[in-house]
């Protein structure tokens, strides 16, 4: 069951990365955002729950927590699960493990997916049935994507890209008038605004995936160290069948570096062979 859960966590994360690369605005691709958010939030929750469940088993002679314990302590709260998992790292020491310094945008990503997992998965239907005038995940995403794009893209490149887009519009004879699209505050977007938003979303996607990898990389090392401790426990107690799987065989894609991540266009097909 733990191996199947690891497969599920792996595939939902990889699928989420693929969907995030495909997602964009004003191209009939809005659904990709929701699918990406859904898969990534599920994948994050499940890989983190693997860590806390495995720790409980290793600390209690392979007894498992109850479903009620999991629900009452964590629910779908990714931030709490992440914090609890990081607290376990000193217990399961891994030679390559370290807790990377997280930026404000990393924290914003964790908060976004925590909120999505806890309350926004059914935002559209909930808002239809009981309008609270909350901002949708799609309204919040452009600001977060733009912040990450600006943090990791030099100013001169950003400026040149915007100018090139203006030149392209001028060359094609496209008038920069108002469109029927609205921003997250209800203001009409101009043609340049729409095109530039699409550009930023496209360029930010691999950077966001890179940040996800960096956020979850310590969890990969944590699970690997847990698996090694489990081997020793099972050998010592003469447990014939493996109970806790070799987690490192599932989540090695979290070892990817920034350069490779920025170039990668497909995740699920590459790491699910």
N, C-alpha and C positions, 0 to 999 in steps of 0.2 A: 504493500500500500504506500509506503514511503517513496519507493522508486517511482510508482505511478504518479504520485503527487509531484515529484521532482520533474518528471516528464511534462506534466501539465504546467508547472511554473515556468519551465524553460520555454515551452512552445508558445505560451501566452505572451511572454516578454518578447520573444523573437518576432511573433506575429505583430505585436504592437509597434515594434521598430519599423517593420515593413510598411505598416499602415500609416505611420507618422510621416514617412518619406513620401507617400503618395498624396497625403492630404493637402488641400489648399482651398483658398476662398475663390468665389466667383467662377468656378469651373465645374459645378455640379459634383464637387468632391467633398462637400461638407460632412457627408456621412463617414468618410474615412477618419475625420477627427474623432467623432464619437466612438468609432470602433477602436481606434488607437488608444484613446483614453481608457476605454473599458478593458482592453487586453493588458495594457501596462499596469493599471491599478490592480487587476486580478493577479498578474504575475508577481508584482511587488509584494502584495499581501501574502501570497502562497509561499514564496521563497523565505519570507521573514517568519511565517508560521512554522515552516520546516525547522528553522533554527530554534525557536522557543520550544517546540514539541520535542525535538531531539534532545535538547538540553534537559528537559524534564525527565525524559526516559533515562538518560545517562546518570541523572542524579537520584533516580528512584528505582534502581535495579530493573530497568526496562518496563516499569509500570507506566501507563500512559495517562495524560490528563483527560478529564471528561470533556465532552462537547460543551457542557454548561460552563466549565472553567474557561475554555477558549473564548466563548462568546462574552462572558461577563468581564473578562480581563482585557480583551483586545477588540472583539467585534471585527469591524473592517478598518480599524484605526491604524493606518500605515505609519504615521509618525510615532505613535506609542510602540508599535512593533519594532520599528527601526531603532528607537532609543534602547529598548530592552535587549535587542540583539547585540548592539554595540557594547553594552555592559558585560556581555558574556566573553568578549575577546580576551581579557586578561586570564580567564579560566582556561581557555583553549588556545594556547600559544601556538602561533604559526610563524615560522622564520621569515616569511615574506609579508606578513600581515602588518598593516598600519592603518590608523584612522586618519584619512586625509582631511585636511582643512576644507570645510565647506564654505562656499561663498553665500552671499545673500540670495543670489538667484538659485543656488542649489536648495536652500531652505524654502524658497518660494515654490520650486518644483515639488518638493516633498509635501508642502502645504496644499498645493493644487490637487495632487493626486489623493491626499488624505481626504480632502473635502469631496472630491469626486467619488471616492469609494464609500464614504459615509453617507453623503446626502444628494449627490448630483447625478447618479447613474440614471435616474428617472426624472431628470429635471423638466424636460419638455412636457411629459404627461402630468407631472405634479403641478406645474405652473398652469396648465390648461384647466385642471380640476380645481385648483385652489390658488388663484393668482396672488403671489406675494411680491411681485415686481422685482424679484431677484435678478441679478445678472447671470446669464447663462455661461456655461464653460466656454462656449465659442466667443463670447464677448471678452472673457478674461484672457484667453490664450494669446491673442496678438500682442498684448503688452508684455507678457512673459517671454514670448518668442523674440520680440524686438530687444528686450533687455539683454537676453543671452547673446543674440547676434551682435549687439553693440559692445558687450563686454569682451568678446573674443575676436572681433574683427577690427583691425586698425582703422583709425579715422580716415586716413587717405584712401583706403580701399572703399569704405562706405561712401565717401564723397564722390569718388570716381564712378562707382556703380550707379549712383543717383543721376549724375551728369550724363552717363552713357544712355540711361533710360530716357532722359529728356531728349537727347540727340536722336535716339531711335524713333521716338514719337514724332519729332519734327520731320525726320526723313520720310516717315510713312504718311505724313500729312494728317496726323491725328490731333484733333482739337481737344485741349484740356478743359473740357466743360464738366458740369455736374452730371453724376450718374444717378441711377435709381437705388444704388446701394447706400446703406447707412452705416456709420461707425457705431461703436458700442454705446455712444451717448445720444444716438438718434440723429446725428448731423449727416447731411448728404456728403458722399465721397466724390472727389473729382477723379477723372480718368487716371492721372498720375498716381493719386493715392491708392487706387485699386491695384495698379500694376506694381507699384513699389511694395505694397503689402504682400502680394504674391511672391515677389522676389525675396523679401525678408523671410517669409515663411519657408520657402524652399531652402534658403541658405542656412537657416537656423536649425532645421530638422537634424542634420548630422551632428551639430554641436550639442543639441539637447540629448541626443542618444549617447554621445560621449560623456556628458555629465551624468546620465543615468548609470552608465557603466562604472564611472568613478564612485558614484554613491553606493552602488551595490558590490563593488569589488571586495571590500572588507567582509561582506557576508559570504562571498565565495570562499575566502580563506577560512572563515569561521566554520563553515560547513565541512570543509576538507579536514580541518583539525578535529572536528567532532567525529567524522568518519574514522579517522585514524585511532581515536580513543576507543571507539566502538569495536574496532578489530581486536584491540588488546583486551577489552572486556569480554568479548565473545570467546577469544582463545583461552583466557584464564578460567572462564566458567564452562568451558567445553560445550558451547552452543554450536551445534553442527551447521545450522542454516543461517546465512547472513540475515540479520534483522534490520540494521541500519546500512543503507547502500553507500557505495563510493560516490559521494556527492560531487567530487571534482570531475567526474565523467560527464556531468550534466551542464555545469555552469562555467566551463572553461572559456566561453565567449566573453565573459566578463574580464578577461585578461587583455583584451584588445587595446591597442594604443590609439591615441588621438588621430594620428596620420592615417592609420588603417580605417578607422571608423569613418572619417570624413570621406573616404573614397568608396566605402562599401555601399552598394545599392540594394543588395538582397541579404537578408539575415536568416530567415527560416530555412530556405533551401540549402544554404551553405552549412549551417550547423545542425541540420536535422537529417543527415544522410545515414 
